[in-house]
Amino acid sequence: MPQSRKRKGHPYKKPADIPAKQRVKGRTIWALLLAAFGLIIGFFATDLNYTVMIIGAMAGATIGYFIGKKMEQEMAGK
């Protein structure tokens, strides 16, 4: 008997309850939300130091992107 007949099948993956279009928005929303918080924190901490405000916004957007990505993966059931 050929070996291909002895292979196990792929495990069943349950389809996600939330549509893909709605899940992708999670990254964008979290990135924008935390970027705004980083910008506000940079503004109040340094009083119009633009470099710190930009760094805070970029750090917030990066962290928000990864939080949103993790949230989407958990909602997808992977």
C-alpha positions, 0 to 999 in steps of 0.5 A: 500500500502506498505511504500516501494512504497512511498519512493522517488527515489535516486537523479540523480548523473551525471557521472564525465567528468574526468576519475577516474584514472586522478582524483586520480593523483591530490592528488599525484601531489599537495602533491609532488609539495607542499612538494617540495616547503616546502623543498625549503622554509625550505632550504632557511630559515634555511640553511641546518637544516634538521629537519625544512626541513623535517617538511616543506616538511611534512606540504607541502605534507599534505596541497597539499593532501587536496588541491588535494582531494578537487579539485578532489571532485569538478571535480567529481561534488559531 
